[in-house]
């Protein structure tokens, strides 16, 4: 199985909107190694969820919920998150000034 080391997803979601950051493609699995969350505005909160097989959002999907993110700050999470085909990583921020970047490996 070949591995593709890459940027899995990048997003600057609208304020208070749960947004898909990355969906694992068909016939592929993935390991998300690092998530960077960068705030270029005022203090806010952020959320990150993993939705197995693209399920609708539910409380058990959150791996980060309303975590504080100071103004002009960046958080890095080394997560080693294993993902299967059609799993979705979703993100949310309290303001529109937050970018999410997910890095890892796709395995086909």
C-alpha positions, 0 to 999 in steps of 0.5 A, spaced: 500 500 500 503 506 497 503 512 502 501 519 500 504 524 506 500 531 505 496 536 507 489 533 508 485 539 509 485 546 510 479 551 512 477 558 514 470 556 516 464 561 517 463 563 524 459 558 528 459 553 522 461 546 523 465 545 516 468 539 513 475 539 514 477 532 511 473 526 508 477 520 507 476 518 500 474 511 497 478 505 498 483 509 502 485 510 510 488 515 513 492 517 519 492 525 521 498 526 525 498 534 526 492 539 527 494 546 527 489 551 529 491 559 527 487 565 530 488 571 526 483 575 530 480 576 537 479 571 542 474 565 541 473 558 542 474 552 537 471 545 536 474 539 532 469 532 531 471 526 528 464 523 524 465 516 522 463 514 515 460 521 515 455 520 520 451 526 523 454 530 528 453 527 535 456 529 542 461 523 542 464 525 535 467 531 539 475 530 540 475 538 542 469 542 544 469 550 546 477 550 547 479 557 548 484 560 543 487 567 544 487 572 539 493 571 534 495 565 537 496 558 534 495 551 537 498 545 535 495 538 536 499 531 535 494 526 534 495 520 530 488 519 529 486 513 525 481 514 519 477 509 515 474 510 508 468 516 508 470 518 516 470 526 516 474 531 520 469 537 522 471 544 525 468 550 528 470 556 530 466 562 534 469 567 529 471 567 522 478 568 523 480 561 525 484 557 520 485 549 521 490 545 517 490 538 518 497 534 516 498 526 515 498 520 511 493 517 506 494 509 505 491 506 499 
